[in-house]
């Protein structure tokens, strides 16, 4: 089986359904189009590979966990400043296979589930990401052990920020 070590990023806009209802169809369409433009420009900067998107959310792969984390932080900051939109993100690094032509498998589900534990402005990472970035310019704050829906075991999650 074709496998490789991949850093995975999932993110979406917090409370997007309420925002869509408030903005109306035309306003929301414009916001999403602008979001896609801003996000794709940021992905290029950090060498992210867009795997999938669904409205206000993206699934992206990176060759390094530092690139995934920096991209998540940059997207959060940019969308907050330019679109007044809060995101939540999940980053995980693991060995993954190719499923139906895309990076896939249980590790992808783990990254998505990590994101789902976040709130407005959160960039959450797995223990694997935290360990791989030892000595890098980040601060990791324990968020506790959680159960990720459909994934065996408990998972330690950490909030991540750049060192000031």
C-alpha positions in Angstrom: 0.0 0.0 0.0 1.2 3.5 -0.8 1.7 5.4 2.5 3.5 8.6 3.6 3.8 10.8 6.6 1.4 13.7 6.2 0.3 16.7 8.2 -3.4 17.3 8.0 -5.4 20.5 8.6 -9.1 20.8 8.8 -10.8 24.1 9.5 -14.1 25.8 9.1 -15.9 29.0 10.1 -17.5 28.9 13.5 -21.3 29.5 13.5 -21.4 29.6 9.7 -25.0 28.5 9.5 -26.2 31.5 11.6 -23.9 33.8 9.6 -25.4 32.5 6.3 -28.9 33.0 7.6 -28.1 36.6 8.6 -26.2 37.5 5.4 -28.8 36.0 3.0 -28.0 33.9 -0.1 -26.3 36.6 -2.0 -24.3 38.0 0.9 -23.2 34.6 2.0 -22.2 33.6 -1.5 -19.9 36.7 -1.7 -18.4 35.9 1.7 -17.7 32.3 0.8 -16.1 33.3 -2.6 -13.9 35.8 -0.8 -13.0 33.2 1.8 -12.0 30.7 -0.8 -9.8 33.3 -2.5 -8.1 34.3 0.8 -7.6 30.7 1.9 -6.2 29.5 -1.4 -3.7 32.4 -1.5 -2.6 31.4 2.1 -2.4 27.7 1.1 0.0 28.6 -1.7 2.2 30.5 0.7 2.6 27.5 3.0 2.7 24.8 0.3 -0.7 23.3 1.4 -2.5 20.9 -0.9 -6.2 21.4 -1.0 -7.8 18.0 -0.8 -11.4 18.9 -0.3 -13.7 21.8 0.5 -17.3 22.0 1.6 -18.7 25.5 1.7 -16.8 27.2 4.6 -14.5 24.3 5.5 -11.3 22.9 4.0 -9.3 19.8 4.2 -5.6 20.4 3.4 -2.3 18.4 3.5 1.2 19.5 4.2 4.6 18.0 4.1 5.5 19.4 7.6 3.5 20.0 10.8 5.1 23.5 11.1 3.7 24.5 7.7 0.2 23.1 8.7 0.2 25.0 12.0 1.5 28.2 10.5 -1.1 28.0 7.8 -3.9 27.4 10.3 -2.8 30.4 12.4 -2.4 32.6 9.3 -5.9 31.7 8.0 -7.4 32.3 11.4 -5.8 35.8 11.7 -6.5 36.7 8.0 -10.2 35.7 8.0 -10.8 37.4 11.3 -9.2 40.6 10.0 -10.6 40.6 6.5 -13.9 38.8 6.8 -14.8 39.3 10.5 -15.0 35.5 10.6 -13.8 33.2 13.4 -12.4 29.8 12.4 -11.6 26.7 14.3 -8.8 24.3 13.1 -7.5 20.9 13.8 -3.9 19.7 12.9 -2.6 16.2 13.1 0.4 14.4 11.6 0.3 10.7 10.9 1.1 8.0 8.3 -1.7 8.0 5.8 -2.6 5.9 2.8 -4.3 6.9 -0.5 -8.0 6.2 -0.6 -9.9 6.9 -3.8 -7.0 9.0 -5.1 -6.8 11.2 -2.0 -4.9 11.1 1.3 -7.2 9.1 3.5 -7.8 6.7 6.3 -8.4 6.9 10.0 -5.8 9.6 10.6 -7.8 12.0 8.4 -10.8 11.4 10.6 -8.7 12.1 13.6 -7.7 15.6 12.3 -11.4 16.4 11.5 -12.5 15.3 15.0 -9.7 17.4 16.6 -11.1 20.4 14.7 -14.6 19.6 16.0 -13.5 20.1 19.6 -12.4 23.7 18.9 -14.2 26.9 19.4 -13.9 30.4 17.9 -10.2 31.1 17.1 -9.0 27.7 18.3 -6.1 26.0 16.6 -6.0 22.5 18.2 -3.3 20.0 17.6 -2.7 16.4 18.5 0.1 15.1 20.8 2.0 14.0 17.7 2.1 17.5 16.3 3.1 19.0 19.7 5.9 16.4 20.0 7.2 17.0 16.4 7.4 20.8 17.0 9.5 20.6 20.2 11.9 23.5 20.2 9.9 25.4 17.5 8.5 28.9 18.3 5.0 27.8 19.5 3.3 27.6 22.9 1.0 24.6 23.5 -1.7 24.7 26.1 -3.2 21.5 27.4 -6.9 21.1 26.5 -7.2 17.7 28.2 -7.9 14.2 27.0 -10.9 13.7 24.8 -12.7 11.0 23.0 -12.9 11.5 19.3 -16.1 10.2 17.9 -15.5 6.8 16.2 -11.8 6.7 17.0 -10.4 4.3 19.6 -8.8 5.6 22.8 -8.4 8.9 24.5 -6.6 11.8 22.7 -4.6 14.6 24.3 -5.4 17.9 22.6 -3.4 21.2 22.8 -4.2 24.7 21.8 -1.4 26.2 19.7 -0.1 29.8 19.4 3.0 31.4 18.1 5.6 32.4 20.7 5.4 36.1 21.3 
